[in-house]
Amino acid sequence: MHKVFITATGKFLPNTPISNDKMEDYLGRINGMPSRTKDIFLRKNGIKSRYYALDTHQQTTHQAYQMAAVAIDDCLGYAAAGKQDIDFLSTATTQSDLPVPGFASMVQGESGIGTCTLASHQSVCAASIMAIQNAWMHVQAGQARNAVACAAELPSRMFKASRFAGQSIVGEDAALPADIDFLRWMLSDGAGAMLLQPAPSRTGVSLEVEWIDLRSYAHQYELCMYTGTNKQANGSITKTWLDYESMSAADKDGAINLKQDMQLVDNIVKLGIQRFFELVDENKISPDAIDWLVCHYSSHHFRKQITDLLEKGGVNIPAEKWFTNLYTVGNVGAASIFVMLDELLRSGKLQHGQQILCMVPESGRFITGYMMLRVVAPANTGTVTEDIATIKAPEIRTQQKPVQEWLVRQLTGLWFDFERSLQQVPIVKKIFNGQLTLEEYKRLLLNLRQQVIDGSQWIARAASNVSMQYFHVRSSFIRHSSDEHRDYQILEKNYINCGGNEKDLYTGEKNIGSEALSAYMFQRASQPDPFDLLGGMFIIEGLGNRVSGKWGRAIQQQLQLNADQVSFFIYHESSDSNDNHFERFETAIQSELLTQEMAQKIVKTAKVVARLYRMQLEELDNF
């Protein structure tokens, strides 16, 4: 069984924070009248601001699955893994945007995560622990190396004033029954996500998942928080929303409203504390060892009940150990524990070895969820000290001619966009984050080799298509071709020195990005006087001039490699041949061949090459 670590987290809170006095601008006023009970419930829950995926016209601005996808993007933006690396997607929500298909399918489709195993968990708040537990077990069992767990909630649309228009439950004074009204001022929207892996992050704080405990008490209690029916006085259910003669009839009867049985809800605190003491007796929790209690209590009203019951059992967890963002973010249901852990992880307050106890109760039909996490600081081994984030475009000397200056401005802007986009490519992110493995580095070399070996060939073809009047440029292309031939030989030696199989070098295929890049370069090289290839030279030689050396040193540091294992990347930066490459580029654009028309062609070719080069790195092993 593998250890499991939360190595990255992310969140998405839609639009801007909404204060208490603005809530009805978004939820609307029932029958045009302000609520008489809002202030009472807000005093009890203590929430000062929250987020809604609604505008002031009560129109939905984001679907729940869209918010989950954005939270995943935020999470993976801090991770070494990319979307194509995700093996398992585990999602949670109280109510999906669609009854069918599953929420996980919608999230996967929106997020762009590739083919993977997935699971949809639908409950209330404890759906979060279900989703995390499933992801944890998949990584623990070795069924997934990269698992994403996420949750999203969008209850605000269930409490829009228009939802209650025509319902028989609305009183003459526009008041809603307390079991609905209570929730209207309690719940808010948002999403959170986390990445679970079998090893901690090398560069950031990780949370080791020590254990997860989930218990349901549905056999002891009737419905407490629910939608889709109206309970009878004795707690029984006679029909659900699907049993009505029409959806309109279910709506008119209030069956589709989200409700909370106010007579039962306090049981969740009692059950939660009961299970806490059982875990103490099972030696899973040592109260004095808890450094942080991340407790998802849905209302400030419940906090004192929790502390009172703990104290009766001889447990006092000081206030400074409690972590919550309920008062500023609101109760985001199943997404709450994700959003809280994301905020705590990024707070800078965590120290290596600290214990974090997460507590997530659910009042749907009563579930308790606990999770114990241990803070793991990044190890020093493999730490990247190389400054690989700073972007600086290759310097180009001009003769202060308008066309040259225009071209340099265009290429400089293009370069900044190109290098920023490269930093989001999964394999490059791993270099940045210090989480590249030796096997991944060998894969990178093997994938690059198939395109690099074509470099000298397309340059030679371009030279053969340069007319005699541009003989000096033709000569530069030929010398450039010779240099490129040496490049792939260095790459091959690095691959073999890293333990790669020499046979793989000669039997390997181009990935689909390399195929596209090579095909484009050969196509352009086959045109008469293909000087627009100077744009391709700018991108490819710019990588050698400004980027590859930084990548090479970062790879060398984190994998503790020798110089003869990374020289393909490092030598470009300082070698005479690379300097000559840019001198040749500068000589070409300073000649009479540079017209405004040719400058525009050079820029377009540079754009295409930049995109195809990125595709080559994105599509590793996709043959």
N, C-alpha and C positions, 0 to 999 in steps of 0.2 A: 504494500500500500504506500502510495506517495504522500508526502506532505503537501499541503495546499496553501497557497498564499494569495491574498488579494494584492495585486501588484499595481493596480491603477483604478481610479474611480472617476466618475463624471456626473454631471447633473444638467438639467435644463429647467429653468423656471420661466414661464412664458411672460412676455410683455414686461410691464413695470410693477413694482410693489403697489398694492392698493391698501390704503388706510381704512380704518373702520368707518369713517364718515363718508367714504366714497363707494362702499360696497353696493349700495342699492343703485348707483349709477350703472353698474355692470350687471347685477342680477335682476334689476328692474323692481318696480313697486307694484305689488299685487292690487289690481283694480285701481291703479294710480295712487294708492295710499301708502304712506311710509309705515314701516313695521313698528308695532308697539312693544314688541318683545326683544328686538335685536339687542338693545343695550344691556338687557338683563343677562342674556346668554353670553354676550361678549365679556361682561365682567367676570363671569364664571370661568370661561375658557382662557382668558388672559391674552388672547391673540391680538396683536397690534397691527400687523400687516400680513398680507398673503398675496398670492398670484392667481390670476384667472386667465384661461385661454379663451377669453371673451373680450369683445369690445363694448363700448357703451351703447351699442344698438343690439346687444345680446346675441351677436353673431360669433360663431366659433372661429377663432383665429388659427388654432392648431388642433389636429386630431391627436388622440392619445398615442397612437403608434408613431406619429411624426415626432412627438416630444421624446419618446423612447429612443428613436433613431438619432436625434440630436444629442441626447445624453450619452449614447454609445460613441458618437464622434468625439465628444468632449473627453470621454474616458480614454479612448484609443489614441487621442492626441498626446497623452502623457505616457503611452506604453510603447514597448518595443514591438509588439505584435500588430499586424495590420488586419484588415477585414478578411482578406483571403486566408489568414492563418486561423480563423475561429473555427473550432471543431464542434462546439456545442453552444446553443443559444437557449437560455432559460428565462422566461418572461413571467411577469406578475401584473395583475390588475384586478380591480374590483368589478369593473364592467367594461368590456371591450367596445370599441367603436362599432363593430359588426358582430351579430350573433354567430355568424359563420363566415370565413374560416377562423381558426384559432388565432389568438393575439400574437403568438410567436411568429406565425407565418406572415402576418401583416408587418410586424417589426422587421423581420428579415428582408422582406421585399422592399421596404422603405429605406432601410439602412445600407443596402448594398452588400451585406455579408453574403459570401458565396455558399455553395452547397455545404450543408452541415446537418448535424442532428439537432433537434429542437424539442422544447416542451413548453406548453402554455399552462400557467397556473392561475386559476380564477378563484378567489376567495375574497377576504377583505384585507385588513392590514397584514395578517400572517401569510398572505400569498407571497410576500417578500421573502420570508424565511424559507418557504417551500421552494422558491426559485433558486435561492442561494444554496440551499441544501442539495438540490438536484445537481447544480453545477459543481459543488464541492465533491460530491460522491463520484461524478464522472471523472474529475481530475484525479481524485484519490485512487480510483480503480485503474487508472491508466487508459481510460476510454477516450479522454480528451486531454490535449496539452494546453489548449487555450480555450477557456470557457467564459462566455459573457453571461452574467445575470443582470437583469434590468427590470424596472417597474415604472409604470406610468399611470397617472390618475387624472380624470377630467370630470369631476362631479359637478362643477359649476353649471354645466348645461342642463343638469337634472333639476336645478333650483331656479332657473329663469322664471320670471313672473309669468311669461306666456305659457309655461308648462301647466300652470294651474287654472288657466282661463277655462271656464265652463265645467270645472270639476265640482261635484256636489259637496266635497269636503270643506270648501272655502266658506268661512262664516260671513255673516252680513257686514262685519267690520273689517273684512279682508284678512282676517286672522287664519293662520294655518294651524292644524293640530300640532301639539307640542312635539309629538314623535317625529314630525317632519321639520318643523320650524327650528328645532334644536340643531339639526344637522345643517340647515341652510346657513347658519352663521359659524359653523365649525370647520367645514371642509374646503380644501383649495386644490389647485391644479399643479402639476409638475411631474418630473421624471428623474430617475437616477440610474446609474449603471456601474458595474464593476467587472474587472477582468481577473479571473482566477487562473493561476498557473502552478506547476509543480516546483518552481524555484523562485526565490525572492528577487526583486528588482536589484540590479547592480548599482543603480544611480539614485533611487528614491526610497522613501520609507515604504515598507510592505507590512501587511497584517497577516500573520499566520493564523489559519482557522484551526483551532485546537479541537473544538467539538460544537455540534449543533443539536439542540434538543427541541422537539416539536411535539406537542400533545393536544389532542382534540377531546372535548367533553360534550360533544353533540348528543351523546346518548343520555346525558343528564339534564339537558336544558332544551327548551323550545327556542324558536327563532327570537333573536334580539335585534340585530341589524339586518335588514333584508329589503328586497324589492321584488316585484312580480306577483304579489298576492296581498290580501288583507286578512290578517289573523282574526279568527273568531274570539269571542270573549274567553273561551276556555283554552285558547292557544292553538287550536287546531286549524288546519288549512282545508278548505272545501274545494277551491279551484285556484288555478294559477292564471296569469295573464294570457296564456295561450289557450285557456279553456273558455274564455269569453266568446260570444258570438262574433265579435269584431274587435279590432285594436281600439277603435273609438270607444267601444263600451268599456274596455279595460281601463282606458285613460279616464273616462268620465267617472268611473268608480274609484279612481285613485290607486288602482292596483300596481301601476308602474312607478309610483313614487318611492323614493328611498326613505326608509323609516328606521327609527331606533326605539325599541321598547324601553321607556324610561324606568319602568319598574324592575327591569332585569339587569340593566347595564352595569350597576355597581358590582355585580358578581365577578366581572372580569378582573377587578383589582384583587379580590379575595383569592381567585384561582391562581392569578399570577404570583402572588406572594406565597401561596401554598406550594406551588411548584418550585419557587426559589428555595424554600427551606428543604424540600425533598432533594434538590440538587446539592445543597450543603451536606445533607446526611449521606448522600452518595459520593461525597468527597470530590465533586466536580467544581464546586464553588467554595473558596475560602474568602469570606467577606473582607477580612483585613488585607487581602492581597489584591483587591480590586483597585486599580488606579483610575479607571474611568467607567462610569455607568452611563451608557447611551440608551436611554429609556424612551421608548415611543409611548408617552402618555398623550392621549388625544386632547386633553383639556387640563388647564392648571388646577381645576377642581379636583382632579384625581391625584395630584402629586402629594398632597397632604395625607390622603388616605393611604397611599403607598408607604410614605415615611412612617406613619403611625403604626401600620401593621408590621413593618420591619422592626421598629423599635420594641414592639411588644414581644418580638421573637429574639430580642437581644442584639439586633444588628443596627448599627448607625453608620450610614454612608454619608460623609460630610458633603455639604452643598457644593464645595469646589470640585468634587469628583463627578458631579452630575454634568452631563453635556446634552443640551437640547437647543434646537433653533425654532421650537414651536412658536415662540412669541413674534418672530420676524418673518418666518416662512409659512406658518400655518400648519394645519394637519393635512399632509399630503398622502394619507392612507398608506398603501403598500409601498409608495415611493419614499416615505419618510425616513426609514432606516438607511436607505441609500444616500439620500441628500445629507443626512446628519453625518454619516461616516465620511462622505466626501469633504464636508466642511471641516471636520476634526482632523482628517488626514492632511489637509492643506493649511492647517492653523499654525504649524510650527511648534505646537505644544507637546507633541508625542516624543517619548524617549525610548531608546532600545530596551526591550525586556518588559515594558509596561503591559499590564493586562487590561483588556477592554471587555466588559460584559455588556452585551446588547440584549435588551428586553423588548419584545414585541408582542403585546397581547392583542387578541381579536375578539370582538363581541358579536360577530356574525351569528355563530352558534357556539361560541366560546372555544378558543384555541389559545394556548400559551406557546410562545416561541422564545428560545434563549440561544445565544451564540457567544462563545468565548474566543476572543482574538488576542494574539500576542504581537506587540510591536517589534518589527525587525528592521534595524537600521541597515543601510547599504554597506556591503563589505568594501574594504579598500582595494582588495585584489581586483585588477582589471579596471580600476577607475580611469576614466578618460580625462586627461588634463588639457588635451589639445583643444584650442579654440576653433571649433568647426561650425559654429553658428553664424559667425560674422560673414556677411556677403560683400564682396568687392568685385566689381566688374573688371575684366582685363583692360589694361591701359592701351590705348591706340594712339599713335602719333599721327598727326595730320599736318597739312600745309596751310591750314586756315582757309580752305576753300569752302564755299557754301555747301556744295554737294557732300564733301567729306564730313563736314560738321553735322549735317542732317543725318547722314548714315551713322555716325558715332552716337548721336543722341538716341536714334531708334534702337541700335544694337545694345546700348547700355540699359535702356528700359526693359528691353526684351530679356537681357541677362538677369536682372533682378527678379523678374517674374519666373524665369526658368529655375534659378537656384532655390528660390522660395518653394516652388512646387516640388523640387527634388527632395527637400527636407521632409515632405509628407509621404514619400514613398517608403513602404514598410522596411525594406532592407536597409535603406539609408537611415531611417529612424533608429534601427537597431545599432547602427554604427554610432549615431549621436548619443543614444541612451546607454551605451556600454553593454548591450545585451546580445551582441552578435556572437554566435558560436563558431567553432572552427569548421564544422560541417557547412554552415551557412556561408562562411567566407569562401570555402572551396566551390560551393555552388555558384557563388557570384563570379569567381574567376572562370569557371567552366562555361557559364552563360555568356560572359563577355568575350571569351576567346573566339567563338564562332563568328562574331561580327568583326572583331579586331583584325582577324586574319584577312578579311575582305578589304580592309582599309587601303593597303598598298595597291590592291588590284583596281579599285574604282578610281584612285588617284592616277594610276598609270593610264587607265582608259581616258580620263579627263585630259591628260597631257597629250594623248594621241589625237584628240579632237580640237586642240588649240592651233589656230592658223599661224603661219610663219611670221606674220607681222607682229605677233605677240610672243616672239621667241623667248624673251627673258622670263615671261610668266610660265611658259611651257617648261623651261629648265627648272624653275622653282618647284613645279608640280612633280617632276621626275625625282629631284632630290628628296622631296617630301615622301614620295613612295618608298624610297630606300629606308628612310627613318621608320616608317610604319612597319616595315618588314621586321625590324629589330624589336619593335614593341611586343608583337605576339610571341616572339621567342622568349623574352623576359617573363611574360605572363605564364608561359608553359613551365618554365623553371620554378617559378613561385608555387604553382599548383603542385608539381611533383615534390618540392621541398616541404610542402604542408601535408604530405602523405597521400596525395591524389594518385589515381591510377593513370599511367601514361596512355594506356589504351583508350580511356574515356575521351582523351583530347582529340583523337582521330576518328572516333565513332560518334561523337556528339552532334546534336542538331542545333540549329538556331531556334531560339524561342520565337514566339509570334511577333514580338517587338523587334527582335534582331532581323527577322525576315523582312519586316516592313521597312526598317531603316536601310538595310543593304539594298533592297530592291529600289528604293527611292534614290539612293546615292548612285547606283549604276545607271538608272534611267536618266538622271540629270547629267552624269558624266558622258553619256552617249550623245548629247546635243552638241552642235557646233559652238565652239568658244564658250564652254560652260562656266563662265566666270561667276555665276550666281552661287557656285559651290564654295565660294569664299565665305558665304554665310554659314555653311556647314562647318568649314574650317574654324570659323570664329567660335562656334559652340563647342566642338570637340576639343580643339586646342585650348580653349578657355577652361575646360574642365581640367586639363593637365596643368595649366598655368596657375589656376586659382583654387582648385578643389581637391584633386586626387591626392596631392601630398598630404593635406589635412586628414583625408579619409585614411590614407595609409598609416600615418602615425597613430591615429586613434585606434585602428585595427591592431596595430603592433602593440600598443599599450594594453588594451583590454585582453588580448589573447596571448600576450607575452611571447611574441614571435621574434625571429631573427631578421636581420635586414634582407637576407636572400629569400625571405618568404613574403615580403611586401614591396619589393623594389619596383614592381610594375607601376604601382600607384605613386611611390615617392620620387622616382627619378625624374618624372616629367617636370616637376616643379623647378628644378635647378639645372637640368641638363642643357648643354649647348644646343642640342638638336631642338629642344622646345623653344628656346629663345629665337632660334633661326626660323621656326615655324611662324612666329608672330612678326618677325622682320619681313618674311615673305608676304604675309598677309598685308602688312603696312605698305610694302613696295607696290603690291598690286592695286590697292585703293588710291595710291598716290599717282598712279599712271593715268594716261589719257583714256584708258578703257572705262573709267568710272564716270558714266553719265548719270543723270537723274533716273532714267529708266533702269539702268543696270543696278543702281543703288536700291531701288524698290525691289528688284528681283533678288538681290542679296538678302534683304530683310525677310522676304517671304520664305526663302530657302532656310534661313536661320530659324524661323518660327517652326517650320515643318521638322527640321532636324531636332530641335529642342524637344518637341512633343514626342517624336519617335524614339529619341534616346531615353526619355522618361519611360515610355512604354516598355522598352527593353528591360529596364530595371523592375518595372511593375509586374512583368510577366515571367519571372524566373521559373524555369522548368515547365512552362506551358508550351508544349511542342505541338 
